[in-house]
Amino acid sequence: MWVFSAAGCRWLGAAGSLAVTAGGWTAGALPVRGGAGLWQPHGPAATTAGAILAYLGLTLLLAAWWQYGRLLRAGDPGSRGGTLTTLGLWAGPLVLAPPLHSADVYSYIAQGAMVLEGHDVYGAGPAVLTPGELGFDAAASVGGHWTDTPAPYGPAFLVLAEAVVKLTGGSVVPAVLGMRLIALGALALIVWAVRGLGGGPGALWLAALNPLLLVHVVAGTHNDGLMIGLLLAGVLLAVRGRWVAGSAVVGLAVMVKSPAALGLLFIGVLVARRRGGAAGVARGLVLPGAVAAAVSAGATLLAGTGFGWLRTQSVAATIHTALSATSDLGLGLGLLVADDPDPVKGVVRQLGLAAAVAVIAVVAWRAWRGRIDVLLGLGISLLVLVALSPMVQPWYLLWGTCVVAAVAWDGRLGWFLAVLCGALTYETAPSGHTPWYGFVLAALALTVGLLLPRVAPLDASSPAAIPGPCTVPRRPADRH
C-alpha cells in the first residue's frame, strides 16, 4: 500500500503533525495572560476535542515514524533520499503551535526578563516580576513549583532568553515564537553534527525525526535541544582533531544545562588515546575540563548573571517524578521503614548517583582501552545518568539517544531507544500535565513497540532484518 511507502510515511506524519498543532490550539499549554486572542482557552468541550485530536495526530506521527525507520533499516531507496524533506514536513506545522506538552517556555521567558530587569535569577523565581515589568505576563503561566524556584540553567541560555525578551518586548506570543526559533536552530545543529559524525538517514531518523524530540524540542521548546546540539557539535570537532575548540563548545553546552559536562570526559578519552601513555591520560583528564572551565567563567562574566548557577544545579531534584527509579524506590522504602520517608529517599537517590558515576567511569575506561566506541560510550553514559537520576523527565532520554543515533541507530540499543522514545511521547498531555492515562498510553505503546518486530518482521532476506548487536564503524580519530 502507498501509505506504507516512504512517500506515504512523509505525508502521514505531516498530517499527524498538523493534527497535533490543530489540537494544541485548544488543548495546549495555553498562557494564563497575554495570549493576544490567539492562544486562549475555549471551554471544556473544545479542550477535550482538541486533546483527542492531538493524541490522534501524535499516534499518526508515531506510526509514520516507526514505518519510516523500518524502511530505512531494510535499505529502501525511497526512504534514504528524502530525510530532510521529511523532517521539514513533520516539524513545519509545529512551528506556529502554542507551547505543547510543557509550559517550561514561560519559565524561560520570565527568567530572561528577570535578567533584563536586573533581578537575581539565581536567587529568586519568576514570582519577583511585578506588573509593568517585562515578562510579568509570562510569569503568570509558570507552573506552581517553578514560580519561586531559581533558574537551574547556565548564563549562555539565559542570555539568549534575555535577547528574545528584549526583541519582543516580553509579549507572550512573539516571545514563545522567538524561543522556538532557538529550538529550530538547535534542531539544525543536531542534524549537522549527526551527519558530520558519520550518521546517515537512519541516524537522523532516530535523532531528529524522533517524535519525542519534535514534541518536546520543537513544540515544547525545551532547552535540552540546544544542549544536545552544542554537545554533539563539540564532540564532532574533537573527533576531527580540534579538541580545544570542541571542549570550548561543550563548555557552552554546560552553560545551557550541566549534564553536557559528560562530553568533556569522552573528549578527554580521545585526547588520551591520541597522546598515549600516562602523559596522554593526564592531558585527557585535565585539559578539556580546563578549557571548558575557562569558557564557562568567561561566559558568566560577560553575561553578568553571576556564578549563582553553580549552586542551583540541584533545584530540579526537589521534584519527585514518577520516571525516576531511585526516587520511587527511595520513597517506597522510606514509607516502609520510617514515619518520614524523605531521609531514606535522599540516601537512595545519592546511592543512585554514586552508582551512575561508577558505571560511567567503567564505560570511559573501556572507551580508553578501545573496547567500545567513544561516541557510543558517551551515549551510554548519558543514558545511565538519566536512568539513575533523582529527577527524570521524558525528554531527558534524548540526551543519550541523539548520541547513540550517530553510531548505532540500527543495533539493539538503538531500536530499544526508539521504542522507549515512542512510548514516552505519550506520557505528558498537550497541556503539559502528566495525567494517569498518559502512563497507560505509554505502557501500551511500549508493549506494541516491543512486540511489533515479532508480529511483523522485516523481510528475512534483508541483512537489516536481523537486529544484531550495536556495531559501530571505527573512525580515524578512534585509532590513535
N, C-alpha and C positions, 0 to 999 in steps of 0.2 A: 504494500500500500504506500501511496505517496507520503502520507503523514509520518511514516517511519523512516523516510529518506532524510538525508542531511538538509535538503531544502525544506522539507516538511517540518523538521525539528526547529529550524530557524524561525519559521512563521508561527508555529505552535507556541514556541517560547515567547515570541514577541506579543502574541495575543494574550498569553498568560501575564506577562509584564504589564500590558495595558490594563488588564482587569485588576491587577494588584493596585495600580495607580488610581484607577477609577473608584475602586472600593475605598481606597485610602482617603479620598476627598471627603468622605463622611465618617469613616471609622479609624482614621489615622491618629497620630499623636498631635491633635489639633491644639493650637495655643489658647490659653485662657483669655489673653488680651492681645490685641494687635494683629488679628488675622486679616485685617483690611477687607473684610467682607468676602474673602476668598476661602480662607480656611476657618470654618466655624461650625459648631455642632448644628445638626438639623433635626434633632429629636431622636428618640429611641428607635423608632421604626427604620428611619434612614440609616442610623448607625448599625443596626443589626443587618440590614440588607447589604450595606457596604462591607461589613466584615465577612459575610458569606461570599460575596463576590471576590473579595481579596483572597480568601482562602482557596476558592476555586481557581483563581488565577495563579496562585502560588503552586497549586498542585499541577496545573498545566505546565508551568515553567520547570518544575522539578522533573516531570515526566519527559519533557523535551530534552532537558539537560542530560538525564540518565541515558536516553536512547542515543543522543549525540555522542556521548562517551563510548557507548558500545560500538558505534560505527567507527570511531577513531581507533579503538582497540583492535577492531577487525581489519583495519587498514583500508577502509572505504575511501576512495579517492575524492568523492564529492564532499566529504567532511573535512578534508585536510586543507583545502584551499580557501575556505571562507570563514575561518575562525574569528578574525577581527570584525568581519561584517556581522557575524552572529552576535558578537559582543555588543556592537553598536545597536543592533535591533532589540536586544534584551535590556540593555541599560538605558537606552534613549527615553522610553516612556517614564522611567523613574525620576528623571532629572527634574521635572516640574511637579512632582508629587509633594504633598505635605510630608513632614517627617513621619516615617513609618517604622513600626516595631521598636521605637525608642524615642524618648523625649530628651536624650542627652544633649542634643544640639542646642537646646535652650540654655543648658548649663554653660556650654562653650561660649555662646554669645554673651551671657551675663558675666562670665569671667573675663572675657575680652573687654567688656565695658568697665569692669572693675579696674583693670589695668589702666585704661584710658582716663578714668575718673580719679585715679590716684589712690584707690583703696589697696590694702594689702591682701592680695588674692590668696596668699598662703597663710593668712591669719584669720580670715573670716570667709563666710559663704555669700552667695548672691543676695541673701536677705538684707545686706547692708545697703543695697541700692535703694534710693529714695525717689519719689515722684519728681520728675524733672531731670533726673539723671539718665544718660543713655543706658539701655539695657534693662530698665525697670520693667517694661512690658514682658521681655523675655524671662526675667527672673520670676514672674508670676506663674510661669509654666514649668518651673524646675520642680522635680519630684521632691516630696517631703523630706526625705533623708538628706538630700544634697543641698537643700536651701541654706543650711548653716554649716556646711562642710567646706573646708578649704580645698583649693584645687590640687589634685594629685598629679597634674601634668607639668612638664618642663617648660621653661621660658620660650623655647622655639615655637611651640604650638600656641602659647598664649599671645605671642607677638602677631602670629597670623590671625588669631581670633580678634585681637585688638584692631588690626588693619581692616578686617571685614566690618567691624562695628563703626570705625571711623568713616569708611567709604559709604556705608549705607545709612548712617545716622542712627543706627540701632533699631531701625524699623524691622519688625519681626520677619515678615515675608522676604524682603530683599536680603536680610542678614542670613536667613536659612539658606537661600539660594547661593549666597556668597560662600558659605561653608560647604555647600555641595560642590561648588567649583573646585575647592581644595580637595574634596574627596575624589572628584574625577581626575584631578592631577595625580593623586595617589594611585588611582587605578591605572593610569597611563604609565606611571613609574614602575608599577608591579609588572605590567606587560613587557616593558622594555628590559627590565632586569631578568625576568624569567627567560626571555628569548636569548639574552646575552649569556646566560648561564648554560645554554645548550638545550633549553626546553623547547619543544616543538608545539604543534597544535594540541597534543594530548596534555602537555604541561599547562598550557593556557586554559584548557578545559577545566582542570581541577583548581587552578589558582584564580583565574579571572572570570570565567563564565560561571563559576560556582554560585548557586543561588544564595547561599549563606553570605557570601561577600556582596553580591548585588543588593540584597535586602538590608544588610547592616552597614555597609560602607557607602554605597551609593544612595539608597533610600533613607537609611538611618544616619548617614554622615558620621559614623564613628571614626575617631581619630586613629584607631588601630590600623586602618588602611594606610595612613601616612607613615606610621611607624614601620609597618611591614615593607612599604615601598622603599623607604630610606635604608632599612636594614638590608634588603636584597641588593640595592644599588651599591652599598658599601662593601658587601661580600663579593659582588661581581668585580669591583675594582681590585680587591685583594687577590682574587683568583687570577686576574690578569697581570699580577705582579706589582700593582700600585697600592701596597698595603697601607702606606701613610695616608693617602687620600681616602682609602676605604675606611680606615679607622676614624678619620675625621667625619665622614658621612654617617657612620654608625653612631658617633658621638652626638650628631644632630638627631638621630633616631631616638637616642636615650633622652634627649631634650623634649621629645614628644611623650614617650612612655618608657619607663625604666626597664622592662623586660628585654628590650633590644640590646642591653649590655651583654647578653649571652653571645651575640655576634662577635664581640671582641675576643672572647675565649677561643673561638674557632678561627678567627683571623690570626690569633697567636699561634694556633696549631699550624697554620700554613707557613707562618714566618719560621717557626721552629723546624719544620720539615725541610725548608729550603736551606737554612744555615747548617743544620745538623749539629749533633753533639750537645754538650752542656751549655755552650755559648748560645746555640740556637734556642734551646729551651728557655734560657734566661731572657733572651730577647723577646721571645714569644709571650712570656708571662708578663713582661713589664712594658714593652714599648707601645703596643696597640692601646693599652689602657692609659698610658701616659698621654698619647696623642689625643685620645677621646676626652680625657680629663681637661686638657688644655682648651680644647674646643668648647667643652661644656662650660668651663669657667668664663671663657671669652664671651660666649653667647649669653650667659647670665648677666655679666656686667653690661653688655650692650643693651640687653632688654630692659635693664633697670628694675627688674622684679625682685631682686634679692635671691638669696640662696635658700629661701624657705622651702623650696621643693624637695630639699634633702630630707626634711622631717615630715613631709606629708605623703610619702610613698605608701604608707600603711593604712591610710584612711579608708580605702576601699575594703580592707579586710574586716572592718567593723560590721559589714553587712553579711548576713547569712544567706547564701544562695543554695538552692537545692542541688545544683550541679557540682558542688564542692564535696567530694567524698570524705575529706578529712573533717570538714565542719559537721557533716551529717553523722559520721562515726563518733566524733567527739561529743556532740550533743546527745546522741543515744547513750553512750557510756556514762556521760555526766548525769543524765536522768536516772540511770540505774544505780549509781553508787553515791550520789550526793544530792543534797537539797538544792544547791546552786550548781547548775551544770557548766557555768561559764569557765571556771578554772580548769576543769577536766578538758573541755573543748579547746581551751587555749594550749594546753600541753599537747594534745593530739595534733593540732594544727602545726605547732613547732616541730614535732616529730616528722610530720609530713614534709615540711620544708627541708629538714635535715636529710631525709631520705632522697628528696629530689636532688639536693646538692651532691650526695654520694653517687647517685646514678649518673648525673651529668658529668662528674669527674671521671667515672669509668668510661663513658662514651667518648669524652675528649681524649683520654689516654689511648683508646682503641683507634681513634682517628689519627692520632700522632704516630702510632705504630703502623698505620697503613691498613688496618684490618677493616675499616669502614670508611666510606667516602666522607670527606669533611663536611660537605653540604648536608648529606643525609644525617650526619651526627648532629649538626646544628638543628635540623628539623625535629629529630627525635628528642633532643634536649628541651626544645621549646614545648613539645607535647607533654613531656614528663613534668615540666614546671607547671603547666596548666592543670594536669591531672591531679597533682598533689598540692595545688594552691588552696589557701583558705577562702578564696573568693573566686568563683568561676562564672563567667557569662558565656552564652553560646558562641559569640563571635570570637572569643579567645582561641577557639580551635583553629582559627585561620592563621594564627602566628606560625605554628609549625607546618600546617597544611600547605601554605604557599611555598615554603622552602622545600618540603618533600616533593611537591609537584614538579619542581625544576629537574629532579634527578630520578624519581621513582614513581611517577604517576600511575604506571600500569602494573606495578607489583602488588603484592597482597596488602602491604601497608597503605599504598595509595588508594586502592579500591575500598578498603575498610574506612579510610578517612572520608572518602566520597559518600559512603552510606551514612556515616555519622553526621557529616555536614548536612546532608539532605534531611535527616531526621530532626536535627536541632533547629533547622529553619522554621519548623512549626512551633517551637517552644514558646516564643513570645507572640502575642497578638498584634495586629496592626496598630493598636492604640499604645503599644509599649508595655502593657501589663502582661503578667505571666499567669494566665488562668489555668485551672486544673485540666481543662480539656486540651491545653497546649501540650501537656506531658502525655496525655492519651494519644494524641495525634502523632507526637514524636515517637512514641513506642510502636505504634502501628507502622509508621514509615520505616523505622529501624528494622522491624521484623520483615516487612516486604523487601527491603533492600538486601537483607542477608539471605533471604530465600529465593529471590528472583533469579540469580545466576544458576541455581539448581533447576528451577522450573523452566526457564527459557534461556539455556546456554547459547553462546555463540556457536557458529559453525565449527565443528570439531576439527575440520581440515585446516583451519587457520591457526598458526602458532600463537596468535594473540588470544585465542580462545582459552588457552591454558594459563590460569593465574599462577605463574611461577613466582619465585622469590624476588625481592627487591634488588634487582641487578642494576648497578649504576656504572655508566661509562666513565672511565678514568680520564681526567683532564691533564694536560701538560703540567699544570700547577700542582697536581697531586703527586707527581713522580719525583719531586725533589725531597 
